[in-house]
Amino acid sequence: MLFVAISAIRPHDNAESLQIRVIRKWIPYGNRQELCYLFVDNHGDAIEAIADLHHQSHFESRITLHSCYTITNYLSDTARSSMNVVPHTACIRLGLRTSFSQFDDDTIPYHYFNFVNYDRLTPRIDNHLLLTDYIGRMDRVSPILNRSGNNLLKINLQDQSGNFIEATLWEQIAFSFDREAALQKPQPVIIAMTYDERTLQLGSTNATTIVINPAIADLENVVTRFGMIRDRPRTYPSTSTSIMSSEEDENRITLEQLLQKSPKENKRIKFTCNASIKEIDSSRKWFYKSCSECRKKVLPKEEKFACPDHGEIKSPRFMYAVNATIADDTTSVAVVLFNDVMTSLLGMDCHDMVVEEDNPSPHILPTPLRAIRGKLKIFQLQFREHDIKHKMTFTVLNVFEPKKPNNDIAGTSSRPSTKSNKRQVKRSDDVETVAKKKQRN
């Protein structure tokens, strides 16, 4: 049987049998609900494989880290737009139909790294398309620290040219690093790791892997070169909850106040805001095709469509997924409005919008979508994730009509009722009166 090389896999091609070793597993930060693996083949090339997190037990019962498998019935897709672990244009989608047949092969590597030199780090700052693989000698390592409620551990690394850089391990990655074992190993201790780079420092993500004295072909020479580096001066680069009677008034807040909330501490909290749709991102598709048996996105497979779990789909469903910006009179935020919310907002399901209203292009906004801009609504929001520019993104869970809207201008906030306005004014007057009395006393 012929097997495809990882380097030959392209998005949406007719996926052929693949032989690989599974070398990493992680769950990305945010709400993507993905279970990710890193596969490497006998040529030393690697590719990310992505499964539905809801089927975690299914895949964990079939896939063991560091084991080799022949894989069939998978789909190939375009690599994500940020936080990729490897520089591959494609990724693999694993579904319930994917088959795994285990075998042994010591010629397939146990590790994959695409190391970046120190002098190439600066151009990668805040470029989050690809995570950074870095190797260096462990110079110093801190104990677990707690900063503003977050646990972290810091490692200072020295490269083969004598440059120093600081790497920060966060939360579970920090606790997974065996500091005592690393300190007891014979010097020099070489560390290889995968990181995100936000300044001229390295920061861990859920995809971070850390290997001490990695089993790479050139390790002996690397250790020798580090042993020859002379000591030199170290220069390191430098909820407020309202009691309301209805869901549309729950946790009422301005967008500016919302941006000040911690996503980690409030990821399950629903907030409501008076706002209007300021802009719809026409560079993103406003609908996608999904499986007719589930809601998963289907992928092109030759001239047809296929679902990772249900195989070829004859008639995919059309589903709204609109990326937009909403605004009140304090600020604006990025949001995503999915199928049920958009159907309610437009009064028309996505199939009718695409087929009956003759709007076949996902890149051209139909007139009804453009018409919803600038209309005051009550948006029920939940934290989604950070995008590649570190802006908070929210999912719109529901949209309500304001009880007594003041006007219909984009970016205008209104309070739930005139009565509540009077109460707030009265409270402000009381506060001012108390302040004046204190000054007289």
Residue pairs with C-beta under 8 A, 6 or more apart in sequence:
1 17
2 16
2 17
3 16
3 17
3 18
3 19
3 70
4 15
4 16
4 17
4 18
5 41
5 43
5 45
6 18
6 20
6 39
6 40
6 41
6 43
6 45
6 46
6 47
6 88
7 43
7 45
9 15
9 18
9 47
9 76
9 88
9 90
9 92
10 76
10 89
10 90
11 76
11 77
11 78
11 79
11 89
11 90
12 76
12 77
12 78
12 299
12 300
12 301
13 76
14 301
14 302
15 72
15 73
15 74
15 75
15 76
15 92
15 301
17 70
17 71
17 72
18 39
18 41
18 70
18 71
18 72
18 74
18 92
19 41
19 42
19 68
19 69
19 70
19 71
19 103
19 105
19 108
20 39
20 40
20 41
20 68
20 69
20 71
20 108
21 39
21 40
21 41
21 66
21 67
21 68
21 69
21 105
21 108
21 109
21 110
22 37
22 38
22 39
22 63
22 64
22 65
22 66
22 67
22 68
22 69
23 38
23 39
23 40
23 46
23 65
23 66
23 109
23 110
23 111
23 112
24 36
24 37
24 38
24 65
24 85
24 207
24 209
25 35
25 36
25 37
25 38
25 63
25 65
26 36
26 206
26 207
27 34
27 35
27 36
27 53
27 206
28 34
28 36
28 83
28 205
28 206
28 207
29 205
29 206
29 385
30 384
30 385
30 386
31 267
31 383
31 384
31 385
31 395
32 385
33 52
33 53
33 54
34 50
34 51
34 52
34 53
35 50
35 51
35 52
35 53
35 55
35 56
35 59
36 48
36 49
36 50
36 51
36 85
36 207
37 48
37 49
37 50
37 51
37 63
37 94
38 46
38 47
38 48
38 49
38 85
38 86
38 112
39 46
39 47
39 48
39 49
39 71
39 92
40 46
40 108
40 109
40 111
40 112
41 108
42 105
42 107
42 108
44 109
44 112
45 88
46 85
46 86
46 88
46 112
47 86
47 88
47 90
47 91
47 92
48 79
48 84
48 85
48 86
48 88
48 91
48 92
49 74
49 91
49 92
49 93
49 94
50 77
50 91
50 92
50 93
50 94
51 59
51 93
51 94
51 95
52 95
52 296
52 308
52 309
55 96
58 96
59 94
62 100
63 69
63 100
64 102
66 110
67 102
68 102
68 103
68 104
68 105
68 108
69 100
69 101
69 102
69 103
70 100
70 101
70 103
71 92
71 98
71 99
71 100
71 101
72 98
72 99
72 101
73 95
73 97
73 98
73 99
73 311
74 92
74 93
74 94
74 95
74 98
74 308
75 92
75 93
75 95
75 299
75 301
75 306
75 308
76 90
76 91
76 92
76 93
76 299
77 90
77 91
77 92
77 93
77 299
78 89
78 90
78 91
79 88
79 89
79 90
79 91
80 91
81 129
81 388
82 128
82 129
82 387
82 388
83 128
83 131
83 196
83 205
83 207
83 388
84 129
84 130
84 131
85 130
85 131
85 194
85 207
86 112
86 114
86 130
87 114
87 130
93 299
93 308
94 308
95 307
95 308
95 309
95 310
96 308
96 309
97 308
97 309
97 310
97 311
98 308
110 215
111 192
111 211
111 214
111 215
111 216
113 133
113 135
113 192
113 194
113 214
113 216
114 133
115 133
115 134
115 135
115 192
116 124
116 132
116 133
116 134
117 159
118 159
118 161
118 163
118 165
121 132
121 134
121 165
121 197
121 200
122 200
124 130
124 132
124 197
125 197
125 198
125 199
125 200
126 197
126 198
127 197
128 196
128 388
129 388
131 194
131 195
131 196
131 205
131 207
131 208
132 194
132 195
132 196
132 197
132 202
133 192
133 193
133 194
133 195
134 157
134 165
134 167
134 192
134 193
134 195
134 202
135 159
135 190
135 191
135 192
135 193
135 214
135 222
136 157
136 158
136 159
136 165
136 190
136 191
137 157
137 158
137 159
137 188
137 189
137 190
137 191
137 226
137 229
138 155
138 156
138 157
138 182
138 188
138 189
138 190
138 191
139 156
139 157
139 158
139 164
139 234
140 155
140 156
141 153
141 154
141 155
141 156
141 179
141 182
141 183
142 153
142 154
142 155
143 153
143 179
144 151
144 152
144 153
144 174
144 175
145 151
145 152
145 153
145 154
146 152
150 170
150 171
151 170
151 171
151 174
151 175
152 168
152 169
152 170
152 171
152 174
153 168
153 169
153 174
153 177
153 179
154 166
154 167
154 168
154 169
155 166
155 167
155 168
155 169
155 177
155 191
156 164
156 165
156 166
156 167
156 234
156 236
157 164
157 165
157 166
157 167
157 191
158 164
158 226
158 229
159 165
160 222
160 225
160 226
160 229
162 229
162 232
164 234
164 235
164 236
164 237
165 200
165 201
165 202
165 236
165 237
166 201
166 202
166 236
166 237
167 193
167 195
167 201
167 202
167 203
167 204
168 201
168 202
168 203
168 204
169 177
169 204
169 208
169 210
170 203
170 204
173 204
173 206
173 208
173 210
174 204
176 210
177 210
181 212
182 189
182 191
182 212
185 212
185 213
188 223
188 226
188 227
189 212
189 213
190 212
190 213
190 214
190 219
190 222
190 223
190 226
191 210
191 211
191 212
192 210
192 211
192 214
192 216
193 202
193 204
193 208
193 209
193 210
193 211
194 207
194 208
194 209
195 202
195 203
195 204
195 205
195 208
196 202
196 203
196 204
196 205
197 203
199 237
200 237
200 238
201 237
213 219
213 223
216 222
239 251
239 261
239 265
239 266
239 269
240 251
240 253
240 257
241 251
242 249
242 250
242 251
242 252
244 250
244 252
247 272
247 380
247 398
247 400
248 272
248 378
248 380
248 398
248 400
249 272
249 416
250 270
250 271
250 272
250 380
251 269
251 270
251 271
251 272
252 271
252 272
252 273
252 274
252 416
253 271
253 272
253 273
254 273
254 328
254 330
254 331
254 413
255 273
255 275
255 326
255 327
255 328
255 330
255 331
255 332
255 333
256 330
256 331
257 330
258 271
258 273
258 333
258 381
258 394
259 331
259 333
259 392
261 269
261 271
261 383
263 383
263 385
263 386
263 392
266 383
267 382
267 383
268 382
269 382
269 383
270 380
270 381
270 382
270 397
271 380
271 381
271 382
272 378
272 379
272 380
272 381
272 400
273 326
273 328
273 378
273 379
273 381
274 328
274 376
274 377
274 378
274 402
274 412
274 413
274 414
274 415
275 326
275 327
275 328
275 376
275 377
275 379
275 411
275 413
276 326
276 327
276 328
276 373
276 374
276 375
276 376
276 377
276 408
276 409
276 410
276 411
276 412
277 324
277 325
277 326
277 372
277 373
277 374
277 375
277 377
277 410
278 324
278 325
278 326
278 327
278 332
278 373
278 374
278 410
278 411
279 324
279 325
279 373
280 286
280 322
280 323
280 324
280 325
280 365
280 369
280 370
280 373
281 323
281 324
281 325
282 363
282 364
282 365
284 323
285 321
285 362
285 363
286 320
286 321
286 322
286 362
286 365
286 366
286 369
287 318
287 319
287 320
287 321
287 350
287 353
287 354
287 362
288 297
288 318
288 319
288 321
288 362
289 297
289 298
289 305
289 316
289 317
289 318
289 319
290 296
290 297
290 298
290 316
290 317
290 318
290 319
291 297
291 298
291 307
291 309
291 310
291 313
291 316
291 317
292 313
292 314
292 315
292 316
292 317
293 307
293 309
293 310
293 313
294 307
294 309
294 310
295 317
295 319
295 339
296 307
296 308
296 309
298 305
298 306
298 307
298 313
298 316
299 305
299 306
299 308
300 306
301 312
304 312
304 313
305 312
305 313
305 316
306 312
306 313
307 313
317 350
317 351
318 350
318 351
318 353
318 354
318 355
319 338
319 339
319 350
320 337
320 338
320 339
320 341
320 342
320 343
320 350
320 353
321 336
321 337
321 338
321 339
322 336
322 337
322 338
322 342
322 369
323 334
323 335
323 336
324 334
324 335
324 336
324 337
325 332
325 333
325 334
325 335
326 332
326 333
326 335
326 379
327 333
327 410
327 411
328 411
328 412
328 413
329 411
329 412
329 413
330 413
332 411
333 381
333 391
333 392
333 393
333 394
334 387
334 391
334 392
334 393
334 394
335 379
335 381
335 393
335 394
335 395
335 396
336 384
336 393
336 394
336 395
336 396
337 345
337 396
337 399
338 395
338 396
339 350
341 396
341 397
341 398
341 399
342 350
343 349
343 350
344 398
344 399
345 372
345 377
345 399
346 353
346 368
346 369
346 372
348 357
348 368
353 359
353 366
353 368
354 360
357 366
357 368
359 366
373 410
374 408
374 409
374 410
375 408
376 402
376 405
376 406
376 407
376 408
376 409
376 412
376 414
377 399
377 400
377 401
377 402
378 399
378 400
378 401
378 402
379 396
379 398
379 399
380 396
380 397
380 398
380 399
380 400
381 394
381 395
381 396
381 397
382 394
382 395
382 397
383 392
383 394
383 395
384 392
384 393
384 394
384 395
385 393
386 392
386 393
387 393
402 414
402 416
403 416
403 417
404 414
404 416
404 417
404 418
405 414
406 412
406 414
407 414
415 421
415 424
